[in-house]
Amino acid sequence: MTMHLNSIKEHPAPEALLFDLDGTLYLGNEKIPGADRLIEGLQRQGIPCLFVTNNSTRTPIEVVEHLSIMGIPASEEAIVTSAVAAAYYVKSRHPGTDTYVIGEKGLHEALTNAGLNVLDENTNEQPAELVVQGLDRKLTYEQIRIAVKHLLNGAVFVQTNPDRLLPVDGGFLPGAGSIGASLQAATGVEPIIIGKPSTIIMDYSLKLSGTSPARTWVIGDNPYTDLAAARNSGCVSILVLTGLCTESNWQEHCAAAGVTPDAICAGPEQLEQLLNEFLHKENF
């Protein structure tokens, strides 16, 4: 595949890179060829790399361990999950609040570490001022009932990410967005969305990177989340054809998402080539 440069020549070299994970650096448990070399090379050059994911189920250390198995180096501090971003958001606006949570380990741990009073199964009837909802693959009707009760009583509704489907080997599972859709349908309460394409997770990532949007490149495979998040935040967007999009359908997906990537690369090797030219030449 020929690299599509689009408007990338108009932008300065990046000072930080925000990488999506599944579909961009790996597919499930399989590393995308060249992803390890790409990240290792960037780290040797001192280019900050953050890993920004809508996944709320894993803790940052679990993400690091998953990457490590595939030979992709990352530190815990470089991992931005939608759970971590949600915890940062609610801590700054609702510190210490009684919170009802639908989610897995990553979300519970992030909110607890942020000082929220997470209601356990023995205090579910206690009034909650906040409902934080992510993906829960052991979801019960009782959890939905309790969340609906809190929302109808005025609790603020925060949702980790809007993804309706979760890609897995051989198909899809209902995602956090599907759970949130049921809560919204039952209550009429619209959630505050944290994950991509929301600017909330992007603002948090930019705070961590310490870079301006114009000097920050977002790399991902999904126009509806990764590239839309870049557009909404004013960052440079690079589409890689390693996940959702292929050479034959990327234009269709980008049109449907209303985004135009600044460059399109087949995968990590082409992206490495593009970055090297930007980082080592004054004029590209």
C-alpha positions as CSV (number, residue, x, y, z in Angstrom):
1,M,0.0,0.0,0.0
2,T,1.2,3.5,-0.8
3,M,1.2,5.9,2.2
4,H,-1.4,8.6,1.9
5,L,0.0,11.9,3.2
6,N,-3.1,14.1,2.9
7,S,-2.5,17.3,5.0
8,I,0.3,15.9,7.2
9,K,3.0,18.1,5.5
10,E,1.2,21.2,6.9
11,H,1.9,20.1,10.5
12,P,5.1,20.4,12.6
13,A,6.9,17.3,14.0
14,P,5.2,15.7,17.0
15,E,6.3,16.3,20.6
16,A,4.1,13.4,21.8
17,L,2.2,10.5,20.4
18,L,-1.1,9.2,21.7
19,F,-1.6,5.5,20.6
20,D,-4.7,3.5,20.5
21,L,-4.2,-0.1,21.6
22,D,-6.4,-2.8,20.2
23,G,-6.5,-2.6,16.5
24,T,-3.5,-0.3,16.4
25,L,-0.6,-2.1,18.2
26,Y,-2.2,-5.5,18.7
27,L,-5.3,-7.5,17.8
28,G,-6.5,-9.3,20.9
29,N,-3.5,-11.2,22.0
30,E,-1.6,-10.9,18.8
31,K,1.0,-8.1,18.3
32,I,0.7,-6.2,15.0
33,P,4.0,-6.8,13.2
34,G,6.5,-4.0,13.9
35,A,4.6,-2.5,16.8
36,D,7.3,-3.4,19.3
37,R,10.1,-1.9,17.1
38,L,8.1,1.3,16.6
39,I,7.5,2.0,20.3
40,E,11.1,1.0,21.3
41,G,12.5,3.3,18.6
42,L,10.4,6.2,19.8
43,Q,11.3,5.7,23.4
44,R,15.0,5.6,22.5
45,Q,14.6,9.0,20.8
46,G,12.8,10.4,23.9
47,I,9.5,10.9,22.2
48,P,6.7,10.6,24.8
49,C,4.2,7.9,24.0
50,L,0.9,7.5,25.8
51,F,-1.4,4.6,25.3
52,V,-5.1,5.8,25.3
53,T,-7.8,3.2,25.3
54,N,-11.6,3.2,25.8
55,N,-11.2,-0.1,27.7
56,S,-12.3,0.3,31.3
57,T,-12.0,-3.2,32.5
58,R,-8.2,-3.5,32.9
59,T,-6.0,-1.6,35.4
60,P,-3.0,0.3,34.0
61,I,-0.6,-2.3,35.3
62,E,-2.6,-5.1,33.6
63,V,-2.4,-3.2,30.4
64,V,1.4,-2.9,30.8
65,E,1.7,-6.6,31.5
66,H,-0.4,-7.4,28.3
67,L,1.8,-5.1,26.2
68,S,5.0,-6.7,27.8
69,I,3.9,-10.2,26.7
70,M,4.0,-8.9,23.1
71,G,7.4,-7.1,23.6
72,I,5.9,-3.6,23.5
73,P,7.5,-1.5,26.3
74,A,5.3,0.8,28.3
75,S,5.2,2.3,31.8
76,E,2.1,2.3,34.1
77,E,2.2,6.1,34.0
78,A,1.8,6.1,30.2
79,I,-1.5,4.2,30.3
80,V,-4.7,6.2,30.0
81,T,-7.8,4.0,30.2
82,S,-11.3,5.4,30.1
83,A,-11.5,4.2,33.8
84,V,-8.5,6.3,34.9
85,A,-9.8,9.3,32.9
86,A,-13.3,8.9,34.5
87,A,-11.7,8.7,37.9
88,Y,-9.8,11.9,37.3
89,Y,-12.9,13.6,35.9
90,V,-15.2,12.7,38.8
91,K,-12.5,13.4,41.5
92,S,-12.2,17.0,40.2
93,R,-15.9,17.6,40.2
94,H,-17.4,15.2,42.8
95,P,-14.7,14.5,45.3
96,G,-15.5,11.8,47.9
97,T,-19.0,11.3,46.4
98,D,-21.1,8.2,47.2
99,T,-20.8,6.4,43.9
100,Y,-22.6,3.4,42.4
101,V,-20.5,1.6,39.9
102,I,-21.3,-0.8,37.0
103,G,-18.0,-2.1,35.8
104,E,-15.1,-4.4,36.3
105,K,-11.8,-4.3,38.3
106,G,-10.2,-1.5,36.3
107,L,-13.0,0.9,37.0
108,H,-13.6,0.0,40.6
109,E,-9.9,0.3,41.4
110,A,-9.5,3.6,39.6
111,L,-12.5,5.2,41.4
112,T,-11.4,3.9,44.8
113,N,-7.9,5.2,44.3
114,A,-9.4,8.6,43.4
115,G,-11.1,8.7,46.8
116,L,-14.7,8.1,45.7
117,N,-16.9,6.3,48.2
118,V,-17.7,3.3,46.0
119,L,-20.9,1.6,47.4
120,D,-20.4,-2.2,47.7
121,E,-23.0,-4.9,47.4
122,N,-24.1,-4.4,51.0
123,T,-24.8,-0.7,50.6
124,N,-26.5,-0.7,47.2
125,E,-29.7,0.7,48.7
126,Q,-27.8,3.7,50.1
127,P,-28.4,6.9,48.1
128,A,-25.8,7.6,45.4
129,E,-25.0,11.0,44.0
130,L,-23.1,9.5,41.1
131,V,-23.5,6.5,38.8
132,V,-20.3,5.6,36.9
133,Q,-20.9,2.9,34.3
134,G,-18.5,0.9,32.2
135,L,-18.4,-2.5,30.7
136,D,-19.4,-5.3,33.0
137,R,-19.4,-8.8,31.5
138,K,-21.2,-10.2,34.5
139,L,-24.0,-7.6,34.5
140,T,-27.2,-8.5,36.2
141,Y,-30.7,-7.1,36.1
142,E,-30.3,-6.1,39.7
143,Q,-27.4,-3.8,38.9
144,I,-29.5,-2.2,36.2
145,R,-32.4,-1.8,38.6
146,I,-30.2,-0.1,41.3
147,A,-28.5,2.2,38.7
148,V,-31.9,3.3,37.3
149,K,-33.1,4.0,40.9
150,H,-30.2,6.3,41.6
151,L,-30.5,8.1,38.2
152,L,-34.2,8.7,38.7
153,N,-33.3,10.1,42.1
154,G,-31.0,12.7,40.6
155,A,-27.6,11.0,40.5
156,V,-25.1,12.2,37.9
157,F,-24.5,9.7,35.1
158,V,-20.9,9.2,33.9
159,Q,-20.2,6.6,31.2
160,T,-16.6,5.4,30.5
161,N,-17.1,5.1,26.8
162,P,-19.8,5.0,24.1
163,D,-18.7,1.8,22.3
164,R,-21.8,-0.2,21.6
165,L,-19.9,-3.3,20.4
166,L,-16.8,-5.0,21.8
167,P,-14.8,-6.8,19.1
168,V,-13.6,-10.3,20.2
169,D,-12.2,-13.3,18.4
170,G,-14.9,-14.5,16.0
171,G,-17.4,-11.6,16.5
172,F,-18.6,-9.0,18.9
173,L,-20.0,-8.6,22.4
174,P,-22.3,-5.8,23.7
175,G,-20.0,-3.0,24.9
176,A,-20.3,-0.3,27.6
177,G,-22.3,1.8,25.2
178,S,-25.0,-0.8,25.0
179,I,-25.3,-1.0,28.8
180,G,-25.4,2.8,28.9
181,A,-28.1,2.8,26.3
182,S,-30.4,0.7,28.4
183,L,-29.9,3.0,31.4
184,Q,-30.6,6.1,29.3
185,A,-33.7,4.5,27.7
186,A,-35.0,3.7,31.2
187,T,-34.3,7.1,32.8
188,G,-34.0,9.7,30.0
189,V,-30.8,10.7,31.7
190,E,-28.0,11.4,29.2
191,P,-24.5,10.3,30.3
192,I,-21.3,12.3,30.4
193,I,-19.1,10.4,28.1
194,I,-15.4,10.1,29.1
195,G,-13.8,7.9,26.4
196,K,-13.0,8.7,22.8
197,P,-14.3,10.6,20.9
198,S,-15.0,12.7,23.9
199,T,-12.5,15.5,24.7
200,I,-12.5,14.5,28.3
201,I,-10.1,11.6,27.9
202,M,-8.1,13.7,25.4
203,D,-7.8,16.7,27.7
204,Y,-6.5,14.4,30.4
205,S,-4.0,12.7,28.0
206,L,-2.7,16.1,26.9
207,K,-2.4,17.2,30.5
208,L,-0.2,14.1,31.0
209,S,1.9,14.6,27.9
210,G,2.3,18.3,28.5
211,T,2.0,19.1,24.8
212,S,-0.2,21.3,22.7
213,P,-2.8,19.6,20.4
214,A,-1.0,20.9,17.3
215,R,2.2,19.1,18.5
216,T,0.4,15.9,19.4
217,W,-0.3,13.1,17.0
218,V,-3.1,10.6,17.6
219,I,-2.6,7.2,16.0
220,G,-5.5,4.8,15.7
221,D,-7.5,2.4,13.5
222,N,-11.0,3.7,14.2
223,P,-12.3,6.9,12.6
224,Y,-15.4,7.0,14.8
225,T,-13.4,7.0,18.1
226,D,-9.6,7.7,17.6
227,L,-9.8,10.1,14.7
228,A,-12.9,11.8,15.9
229,A,-11.2,12.3,19.2
230,A,-8.2,13.9,17.5
231,R,-10.5,16.2,15.5
232,N,-12.5,17.2,18.5
233,S,-9.3,18.1,20.4
234,G,-7.4,19.7,17.6
235,C,-4.7,17.0,17.4
236,V,-3.1,15.6,14.3
237,S,-4.6,12.3,13.3
238,I,-2.9,9.3,11.7
239,L,-5.1,6.3,10.5
240,V,-3.4,2.9,10.5
241,L,-5.0,0.1,8.5
242,T,-4.5,-2.6,11.0
243,G,-7.9,-2.9,12.6
244,L,-11.3,-1.6,11.7
245,C,-10.2,0.0,8.4
246,T,-8.6,-1.5,5.3
247,E,-7.3,-0.1,2.1
248,S,-10.6,-0.8,0.4
249,N,-12.9,0.7,3.1
250,W,-11.1,3.4,5.0
251,Q,-12.6,6.2,2.9
252,E,-16.1,4.9,3.5
253,H,-15.5,4.7,7.2
254,C,-13.9,8.1,7.4
255,A,-16.8,9.7,5.4
256,A,-19.3,8.1,7.8
257,A,-17.4,9.4,10.8
258,G,-17.0,12.8,9.3
259,V,-13.2,12.9,9.7
260,T,-10.3,13.3,7.4
261,P,-7.0,11.8,8.7
262,D,-3.9,13.8,8.2
263,A,-2.1,10.7,6.9
264,I,-2.9,7.0,6.4
265,C,-0.3,4.3,7.0
266,A,-0.6,0.6,6.4
267,G,0.8,-0.2,9.8
268,P,3.7,0.4,12.2
269,E,6.4,0.1,9.6
270,Q,5.0,2.9,7.4
271,L,4.3,5.0,10.5
272,E,7.9,4.5,11.7
273,Q,9.1,5.7,8.2
274,L,6.8,8.7,8.4
275,L,7.9,9.7,11.9
276,N,11.5,9.3,11.1
277,E,11.2,11.7,8.2
278,F,9.4,14.2,10.4
279,L,11.8,13.9,13.3
280,H,15.0,14.1,11.2
281,K,14.2,16.6,8.6
282,E,13.5,20.3,9.1
283,N,11.4,20.4,6.0
284,F,9.4,17.4,5.0
